């Protein structure tokens, strides 16, 4: 039996109570069959009593925002533990509670997070200002946990998506029912005086003052008796209403009609010539859709809600809600029977999930959560840093962009190298979430905010793909409480920080146990890593893939001419010990004079390498290029005769630069590092040659064996390019990764 919990303690009256009743009525029917246990957290159960539903009354929750926050984020969590396991927790009142549930959904009713306040709001109703701030804060808490978010309008879907960085596909748009034509009240006794109607409650965000000011200007210009403005307030309801009446109650052209019943309101719809609606924010603006059914003119605030609600109307114009002058001019033209400025608003297109009746929407939410299976899982790449500086973060980034191009939701959470954390929206299916870091220690970014961010967002993902080695990412995952599938990408063993490994080892062992699947970049590394000996049953090889390197012939020729047409040996990487560049410099001593070695990159050994070059008298044979801009790299790959990767430690687990060179048809000279995948990537005797690490003489001989014989060179060149296209393209990596995810998700 699956447990569904509906939390709706604040829903006590009006349309929201109707929605709750529709929801529980459906769930009551669903529970009859015995497959589901339905629990409703409500204010009073007599408001919404249905059979087959367990009720928990919480009348104290509405007594202040402090109690509500405590209830949402403390009491609700305790209740969820008592009811565990909870299959679906549906929150009907905007906020996302801190609960333990397999999946969550929230119904976002209010539009106040988008209200642009004015200083007068503090005077008329300070609670509206506080409520606006409260909703912006409360909405943000845990919102990424939701599998779906229900809103009443498309503009809210776009707004919340932008505000919180959520994919638009997570939203279900539930538009209110539009008035059917047969329900329209006919009234043929319209007054010869042109009547404007504004139907709204006396709240300061309704912006009555813009209409009142426009009326004052118009009465001054046209006089009394040509038009009338009817307001559905009496002028004594609250401080704001009294202020309005005090300033404009003397105008003969304004009628403070007071509250109207639904029947009275529809009679006024029928008799009025035009609806004016200047409200500064609305979720939907129900009077607009009700009045539109009469087919008469409407003057509406030029805001997203009004444009959407007025879709399909035949005679509509928009005005700046702060401009009384513009509204006055539009009203005057209508009084003079000039309708030329009114436009027909095209009907809005249907969204992904949009229904007419709210009852069907609630049923759809439950049905989607219980029965609907997504086409693809949602993925989070976890680890390392941005901007990209090394192979691990490049793989994570390429997976994110490649999967998102295939319309699979894939985000990346990492530390930022510098500056404050931010979220970058790459496309509709991918976003990059950077977390502020305190700095770097032992090759690890110290970013505690990664822990809190991951705790918030992880419930939104079906699979978390964590990239190792990255102790910060492992710690964040361990403390996140994530219950879904985990893919561990084992890029390399930790080699350099052996003493720190003793401290990290318990967390690393936990990560190996927690992972549902472990992927490695080469079969050699998976087979020979001592840390993976006991988890071989859940390992799979995922070779790294990159887009082909394409160079401009002019740029290639320029580099070759710069070095006098010599045979160029190119190498690229950080100037650190395990990369073995000291041995490549040494190997240059054994190369003929028609060779030149170009080394791109920066690092701690840059000065030491410069001194070595001078000491050996190789200034004309070895050049340290420093950091090569990304735009210039293709030219160096294209200009070289041979690419060399002289690494000496298994920290070099794969060597992405090898496959970049292969994509250009460049033979590779690399090293046979024990327990490393480098020599697997560069297949000996096929795409190039592999020699013993640290042996400068063998490096030089291998380079010359390939480059000095054109027929041999052509064989290696063709084979290198074929090996790239057969195994190491970006498309191969993405396609295999998709299969891995789907097999894990469906299994």
N, C-alpha and C positions, 0 to 999 in steps of 0.2 A: 504494500500500500504506500502510495506517495503522498506526502504532506504538502498542501498548498496553504500558505499564510497570506491573508490580506490585512494589512495595517491601514486603518482609516479612521483614526480616533478623532481627527479634527473635522470630519465631514458630518455636519449636523443639520443642514438645511439647504434649500434651493436645489440648483442643478447638480451640484456635486453629490448631494445625498441621493438624488435620482440615479446618478451613475453608479454609486455604491450598491443601491438596491438591484439594479440590472445585473451587476457583477455577481452578487451573492445569489440572486435567483438562478442564474446559470450554473454556478458552482454547486448549489443545492441539488439541482438536477443531475449534475455530474457525479455527485457523491452517492446517489441512489444505488449505483451499480457496485459500490464497495471497493472500487479501485483507488479512490482518493479520500484522504482525510482533509477536511476543510476547517481551518481555524481563522476566525475573524476577530481582530482587535478593534473595538468600536467604543464610542462615547457611551451610549446606552443601547442595549440590545433590542429594546422595544421599538427603536427607530427603524431597525432593519432586520426583524426576526424572520428567519426562514428555517425550515426543517433541515436536518442532516448537516448542520453547521455548528461547530463548537464556538462559543463566544467568550471573549475575555473583555470585560468592561474596564475602561480607563478614563473616568470622568475628570480626573485631576490634571490630565496632560495639557489641557487648554488654558490652564491658569498661569499664564506667563511664558515667555520664550525660554527662560532658564529651565523650567520644568520640561518644556517640550524637547529641548536639546538633551537633557539628561535622559529622558525617556527614549529618544531616538537612538542614542549612542551608548547607553549603559543598560537601561531596562530591557530594551528590545534584544540586545545581545544575550542577556541572561535567559530571556524567553526562548530565543532560537535554540539555545543549548538544551533547554528543557524539552523542546519539541523535536529535537534532532532525531533522524536526519530530515532536513527540510529540502524538498525538491524545488519549490518556487516560492519566493517571497515577493509579493506584489504590494508596493507602497503606493497608496492613492493620494498622498498629500505632499507632493513636491520633493521632499527630502529623501535621501537614501540612507536607511538605518544601518547601523554597524552590527550586522547579523551574520550568523554562520548558515549559509544556504548554498545549494548547488548552483542556483541561478537566481538573479534578481531582476525586477523590472520596476519602473517608477512612472507615475502619471504626473507630469509637470503641468499644473493648472495655471499658475500665475505668470503674468508677463512683467511684473514689477522689476526684475533684474535689468530690464531695458529702459526703465523710466529715466529720463533726463530731468533731474529736479531743478526747481527754481527756489530762490531764497524765501519767497512767500509761503512755500510749502511748510517751512518750519513754524510759521506763524499760524497758519490755518489748521494744520494737522501734522504735528511733528512725528506722529506714529507712522505716517506714510513714508517719511524720509527714513526712519529707523527700519521700517519693514522692507524698504528697497535695499538697504545695506544688508539687512539680515538675510534676505533671499539670495543675494549674490554670494554671501558667505556660505549659507546652508546648502544651496544647490551644489556647490563645488565639492563638499565633503562626500567622499565615497562614490561620486557620480560615475566613475569609470568602472565600478563593479557591475553595473547594470548590463544585462544582455539586451534589453530593449528599453526605450524611453518613449512614452506616449505624450504627444502634444496636440493642441487643437488647430494648429495652423502651420502651413509650410514655412512662413517667415520665422516662426519660432524654431522650427527644425534647423534652418540655416543659422539663426542667431545663436542657439545653444551649441551647435556644432562648432561655430567659430569661437565662441566664448570659452569652451572647455576642451577644444581640440578633439572632438568626437566624430567618428565617421558618420555621415548623413544616413547611411544605410541602417544604423542602429535605431533610427527613429520610426515610430508609427504615427502617422498624422490622422487624427480623429476629428474631422470637421463637424461642427454642429449641423443639425438638420436644417435644410433650407425650406422655406415656406412653399407649399404646393399651390399651384395657381387656383385650384378649386376652392381653397380656403380663404381667398381674398374677399374682403368685405367691399361691396360696391356702394358708392355714395355719389349721387349725381347732383347733390345740392352744395357744391363747393362755393364758398363765398367769393364775391367779386374782389374782395381785398386779398392780396397775395399773402398766403400763410406759410411761414417757415416753422418747422418743428425741430426741437432738439430734445430727445428722450434720453435722460441720464440721471444717475443718482447725484446728490450734492457733495461730490468728492472733488478736492482741488485739482487732481490730475485730469478731470473731465474738461477743464479749460473753458468754463462758461464765459470768462471775462473777455476772451477774444471775440466771441459772438456779441456780447453786450456792447463792447466798444464799437464794433462794426455797426450795430443797430443805432447807437447814438450818432455816429457820423452820418448814417443814411437818413435818420429822422431830421437831422439838421439841414440836410440837402433837399429832401423831398417833402418834408412836412409830415403831418399826421393824417392817417386815414387811407394810405395807399398800400400798406403792408402791416403784418403783425408777426411777431416772433413769440412762439409758445414754448415755455420751458416747463419741464416736469418737476419743478421744485417750488416750494411755497415761499422760501426766503427766510424761514425761521428754524430750519432743521439743525443747523450747527453754525460754528463761527464763520466758516466759509460762505454758507448760504446767506447769513445775515450781512456779511460784507458786500456780497453781490447786490442784495436788495437795497442796502444803504446807498450804494453808488449809482445804481441804474433802476431802482424801483419806481422812480418818478417818471420814467419814459412811458409815454402813451402807447408806444409800439411794442412794448414787451408785456406779455402776460405771464405772471408767475402762477401757473396753473396748479402746482402741487402734484403729489403722487397720483398716478393713474393705475387703475386695475388693468389687467390684460385686455379686457373687453373695451374699456375706455381708450386704451392706447391704440387699439386697432381701428377704432372709430376715428381717432385723430390722424392715423396713417391715411385713412380713406379721404378725409376732408382736407388735409394739408396739401399744398402745392409742391413743397420741396422739403427734404430733410437736410439739416445742417449737422455735421458731426465733427467738432474740432478737438476731440479728446487727444491728449498727448501720448497715451499708451492704452492699448486694449489687447486682450488675448485674441478676441475675434471681432467684437463690435456687433453684437446681435441685432440692434435696431437697423443696421445697414442692410443685412441680409433680409430682414423682415420687410423693410420699406422697399427694397429693390424689386420685390415681387409685384408691386403696384405699377412699376414701369414709369415712375415720375422722376423728376430731376433730383439729384443729390449733390451737395457740396461737402467734400470730405477733406479731412486733414491729409496732407501729402506725406503719409507714413506707411511703412510696409503692411501693417495690419489692414488698413483701409483699402489699399490696392488689392489685396488678396480677397477680402470679404466682398468687395464690389465686383469681383470677376463675374462677367455675364450680364451686368447691368447695362441699360441702354442710354441713359442720359446722366453723365457724371462728369464732374470737374473737381480738381484738387487745389488746395491752397496751403500756403505755409501756415501752420497752426499758431505761429507767433505774429502773423501779419493781419491786423484788423483791416488795413487799407485794401489789401487784395480781396479779402472776403466781402467787404463793402461793395467793391466794384462788381463782383460776381452776382451778389444779391440784387444790385441795381439793374443789371442786364436782364435778370429773370423777371423782375417787376415790370420792365419795359417790353417783356415778351421776346427778348433776344436769346434764343437758345443755341446760337451758332457755335458757341465755345464748348458746349457739352459734347462729350465723346462716348462712344460705345466701348465698354471694357471687354476685351476678349475673355472667353471662359478659360479658367486655369486648367493646365494639363493635370492628369491624374498622377499622383506620386506612387511610390512603391507599394505602400499599403494604405489605402485611403477608402473609408467606407462612409456611408451616409448616416447610418444610425449608430448612436453611441453604444447601444446594446451589442451590436455586431462587432464593434471595435473591441469591447471587453472580451467577448468570446474569442475574437481573433488572437488577442494577447495570450489567453490561456492555451488556445489551440497551438499557436506557434511554439510556445514554451514546452508543451507536452509532447507534441507530435512532429513538429517540423524539424527536419534535419538540414543544416546548412550544407551548401555545396562544397565548401572548403573550410578548413579550420582557420582560426585567426591566430597569428604567430607574433611572438615578441622575441627579437634578437637582443641578447643581454650581454654586455661586457665591453671592456676597453674604453676607448675615448674617441672624441671628435674635435677638430678635424683629423682626417686620416693621416697617420704617419708610418704605419707598419702593415704587415700582411694580415694579422688577425682581424683588426678593425676593418680592413678593406674587404675581407671575406664577408663579415657581418653586414657591411654596407651594401655590397653587391647582391647578397641574398635578399636583403630588404627591397632594393630597387627592382631586382629581377622578378621577384614574386609579385610585387605590387603591379608591375607591368602586365602580369598574367591575371590581374583582378583578384588577387589573394591579399587579404588584409595582413600586412606585415609591418610592424613598427620596430624601432630600435631604441633601447634605453642604455645610455652610456654616460661617462664622465666627460666634462668639457676640459680641454687643455688650459684654457684661460677665459676669464670673464664669468659673468653670471650664467646660470642655467637658463635654457629657453627651449621652446618647442618649435620645430621647423616642419611645416606641412609640405611634403614633397609632391604628393598627388592625392587623389581621392582614396587611395588604399594604403598610404604610407606616411608616417610622421617620425621624425627624429627627435627624441626627448633627451636633451642634455641636462646633466645634473652638475651643479657647482662643485668644484673640487678644491680642497685645501692645498693641494700640491702633489708631488710625486715622491714616493719612497719605495726603494727596492723594486723598481720597475712597475709599481702599482699606483694608480691614481687613488688618492684618499678622498672619497666622495660620500660622506655619511648620508647626504640627501638622497642618494640612490636607494637607500633602504626604505625611507618613507614614501618615496614616489612609487617604488615597486609594490609596496603594500597596498597602495591605493589603486593601481592600474591592473595588477596581475589577474584579478577575477575576470577581466574582460577577454582573456586570451585562453584558447584551447591548448596551446603548446608554448612553453618557454624554451627557447634555444639559447643555452648559456655557453659562452666561448671561454675555453681554458687555454692557458693559465691567466686567471684574473681573480685573485683573492677577494677583491671588493665585490665583484659580481656574485661570487659564491656565497659570501656573507649576506648580501642583500637577499638572495634567494632563500637562504636558510631561515632568515628572520621575517620573510614575507607572509608565511602561512599559506602559500600557494598549494592548491590541491590537484592541479591538473597535470598533464603530461609534461615531462622534461626531456629535452634532447641535450646531451652534453657533447660539445664539439671539442675533441681533444687535439688541439693544434700541436702541442709539444709538452714534454715533461719539463718540470722546473729543474734547471741545471745549475745555474750560477749561485742562487741563494740557498745553499745547502743547509745552513744553520737555521735560517728562517723557515725552511721547509719543515723542520721538526715541529715548529709551532703551528704551521698551516696544515700539517698532515692529517689531524683529526677531521678538519673541515673538508679536506680533499677526499678523504675516505667516505665521509657522509655524502658528498656530491656523487661519488661513484655508485654508492648504494641507491641514492635517490633517483638517479637518471633511469628513465625507462628505456633509453637507447643511447648508445655512445657511437659517435661517428668520428672517423679519423681521415686524414687527408691522403694517406697511402696505406696499402696493406702491410708494408714493412713496419711502419710505426705501430700499427695496431697489434701486429704479431710479437714485436720485440720489446715494447715498452714494459718495464717491470711492474708498473702500476696497474697495467691492464690484464695481467695474467689471470686473475680470478673473475674477470667479467667478460671473457671472450664470447660467451653465449649471447650477449646483447650488443655486439659491435658490428658496424657496417662501414664500408669504405665510401667516402664521398670526396673524390678528387676535386681540387680547386679548379675553377674555370675563370677565364678572363676574356674580355672582348679582344679581337685581333688588333695588333698595333699597325696603324696605317701611316706611312711617312710620305712627305712631299719630296719628289725627285730633286727639286731645286735646293731644298734644305740639306738633303743628303750629299749632293755634289759640293755644296759649300763647305761642309765639314771635311770631306775627303781632300779637297783642295787646300784647306787650312793646314792639314798635316802632310802635305806634299805627296799625296797619292800612296802613302804607306799603308800596309795592311793593319787595320785597326782591331785591337783586342779590347772589347768593351766590358766593363764590370760595374755593377751598381749595387749600392747598399749602405747601411750605416757603418761608419768607420769605427767599429768595435772589434774586440779581440776574436770572437768566435767566427767572424766573417773571413778571417785568414788573409787579409790584404797584404800583410807583411810578406807572405810567401809569394803572392803574385808579383810584388815589387822585386823580390829576389829572383823570380823566374825570368824577369825581363833581362837580366844579365846574360841568359842563355839564348835569348831570341836574336835572330839576325837583325842587321841594321835597317832592314826595310819594314820593321814592325814598330808600332807605337801602342802603348797600353794607356787607355783612358779609364779613369776610375771616378765615378760620380757618387756624390753623397757627402755627408758631414758626420762628425762624431768626435769622441774624446781622443781618438788616435790620429787626428788630422795632423797635428804638429809632429808627432813621432814619425809618421809616414813621410812627411816632408823632409825631415832630417835624414831618414834612411835613404831617400832618393838622392839627396845631395852627397851623402857619405859614399854611396856607390857610384856616383857620377852618372846618374841616369836621367838628368834633367831633360834631355832631348828624346828620351825613350818612354818615360812615364809621366803622365800629367794628371794631377788631382783637379777635377773640374768643380768641386764643391757641389752645392745643391743645384740640380738641373730642374728648371721649371717644367711642369707637366707638359706644356705645349711643345717643348723642345725635345722631350725624350724620344718620340718616334724617329726623329732625324738621326739620333745617335744609334738607335737599334738598327736603322736602315743602313747607316754608313759603315758599321763594323763588319769585319770578316768572320770573326768568331766571338761568341760571348763566353765569358769565364766566370764561374762561381767557385771561388777557392776556399769555401768555409771549412772549418776544422772541428766543429763540435755539433752534437746532435740537437743543440738549440736551433740550428738550421734544420727544421723538420721537413720542409718541402721545397722552398726556393721558388716563389712565384715568378721572379724575374726570368727564370729558365723558360717557362712557358710563354712569357711575353716575347722572348727572343725567338722561340720556335715559331710563333705566329708570323714572324717576319722571314721565316726560312733560314734562320741563323743556326749553324751547328753550335753545340754547347760543350765546353770542357768543364767538368765538375769533379767532385771528390766522392770517394766511397766511405762515407761516415758511418761507422757501426750504429745500428738501430735507428737510422734516419731514412726518410723517404727521398732524399735528394737524388741518389743514384737510381731509384725506381722511376722518378720523373724523367731523368735524362738516361734513356735506355742505352747501355754501353754497346757500341758498334752499330747503333741504329741512328739515333738523333745526335750522337756525339760520343765523347770518350770520358770515362771516369778514372781518376788516378787516386793514389793514396793521399790522404790529407796531410798537409804540411811538407810535401815533397816538391820543392821548387823546380828541380830538374825534370821530374815527370810532367809537371804542368807545362813547361816549355816544349818538351818533346811532343806532347799530345796536341798542343796548339799548332805546331809546325807540321805534324803529320796530316792534319786536316787541311790547313791553309796553303801548303806548298804544292799540293797536287790538285789541279782543277777538277779532274774526273772524280777523285775521292771527295773533294769538297762538294761537288754537285750532288753526289749520292747522299751525303749527310744532310745537305741543305733540304733536299726534297723529302727525305725521311723525317726530318725535324718538323717540317710543316705538316706532313701527313699525321704525325703523332699528335700534334696540337689539335688538328681538326677531328681526329678520332676520339680523343679523350678529354681534352682540356679547354674546350670552349665554354663560354658563360652559359650557353643554352644547355649543354650537357649537365652542368652543375645544377642549374635551376630545375630541369626536368627530373633529375634523380632526387633532388631535395623534395620536390613535390610528392614523388612516390613514397619517399620515406615518411613524410608528414601524414599523408593519407592512410598509409598502412598502419601507422601508430594510432592515428585518430579513430579509424574504423575498427581497429583490432581491440 
